[in-house]
Amino acid sequence: MKILKLLAIVFALNIFINAQNAELEGVVTDSNGGVISNTKVILTDENNNSITKTTNEDGGYYFRTSKGKYTLEIIPPNGFEIRKFINFTINSNKMNFKIALEVDLTNSMVTDMVCPKNLDCYLVSTQKVGDRKPKIIDFQKINKLKRKTKLK
């Protein structure tokens, strides 16, 4: 009987731990689909704990983390824009997030498509200001806009 209780506790604990685990993977490309290798991808949780990865020769990156809200920053080699996603929520066990970067043209208008898993895609336009400042995309604001649009 004690063994059965112990096994039930271990089983329940395993389910809880696996429910919190998450994987985030993706590919960083240019706007034409060409992969961008040697790009820093920084995942920062709400407690400011960061994990930094570098994309491989296929532009791929991979994080093993837990579900939650993060900031995801993409710092490519010179010539491409820096991208920063805030309020980025990982809410599934395995998430694939592909990122297409534009060429970094100072003071140019950039329009791109943001397609996080389990959400609709959004066109985002921002005015760039040079000096490789990050383009910030706030998923919380995008979700609020989405809800307001559906209510109309």
MOGI-V314591 format. One record per residue. RES is the residue in one letter. SS is DSSP state (H for helix, E for strand, - for the rest). PSI is psi as a letter, one per 30 degrees, with the letter a starting at -180 (NA if undefined). D_CENTER is the distance of its C-alpha to the mean C-alpha in whole Angstrom. Layout:
BEGIN
RES;SS;PSI;D_CENTER
RES;SS;PSI;D_CENTER
END
This chain:
BEGIN
M;-;e;46
K;H;e;44
I;H;e;43
L;H;e;41
K;H;e;40
L;H;e;38
L;H;e;37
A;H;e;36
I;H;e;34
V;H;e;32
F;H;e;31
A;H;e;30
L;H;e;28
N;H;e;26
I;H;e;25
F;H;e;24
I;H;e;22
N;H;f;20
A;H;f;19
Q;H;f;17
N;E;k;16
A;E;l;12
E;E;k;11
L;E;k;7
E;E;l;8
G;E;a;8
V;E;k;11
V;E;k;11
T;E;l;14
D;E;l;16
S;-;f;17
N;-;g;20
G;-;f;18
G;-;k;19
V;E;k;17
I;-;j;16
S;-;l;17
N;-;h;17
T;-;k;14
K;E;k;13
V;E;j;9
I;E;k;9
L;E;j;8
T;E;k;10
D;E;a;11
E;-;f;14
N;-;g;17
N;-;g;16
N;-;k;15
S;E;k;13
I;E;k;13
T;E;k;13
K;E;l;13
T;E;k;14
T;-;k;14
N;-;a;17
E;-;f;19
D;-;g;18
G;-;g;14
G;E;l;13
Y;E;l;11
Y;E;k;11
F;E;k;10
R;E;j;13
T;E;a;12
S;E;l;13
K;-;k;12
G;E;a;11
K;E;k;10
Y;E;l;8
T;E;k;7
L;E;j;5
E;E;k;8
I;E;j;9
I;E;j;13
P;-;l;15
P;-;l;18
N;-;k;21
G;-;f;21
F;E;l;18
E;-;l;16
I;-;k;13
R;E;k;10
K;E;j;9
F;E;k;7
I;E;l;9
N;E;h;9
F;E;j;6
T;E;k;8
I;E;j;8
N;-;g;11
S;-;l;12
N;-;e;14
K;E;k;12
M;E;k;9
N;E;k;8
F;-;j;6
K;-;k;8
I;E;k;8
A;E;k;12
L;E;k;13
E;-;l;17
V;E;k;20
D;-;j;20
L;-;j;23
T;-;k;24
N;-;h;25
S;-;l;24
M;E;k;22
V;E;k;19
T;E;k;18
D;E;l;15
M;E;k;14
V;E;k;10
C;-;i;10
P;-;k;8
K;-;k;10
N;-;g;13
L;-;l;13
D;-;l;15
C;-;l;14
Y;E;k;15
L;E;k;16
V;E;k;15
S;E;k;18
T;E;l;19
Q;E;k;21
K;-;l;21
V;-;g;23
G;-;a;23
D;-;g;23
R;-;h;19
K;-;k;18
P;-;k;14
K;E;k;14
I;E;k;12
I;E;j;10
D;E;j;11
F;H;f;10
Q;H;e;13
K;H;e;15
I;H;e;14
N;H;e;15
K;H;e;18
L;H;e;19
K;H;e;19
R;H;e;21
K;H;e;24
T;H;e;24
K;H;f;25
L;H;f;27
K;-;NA;29
END
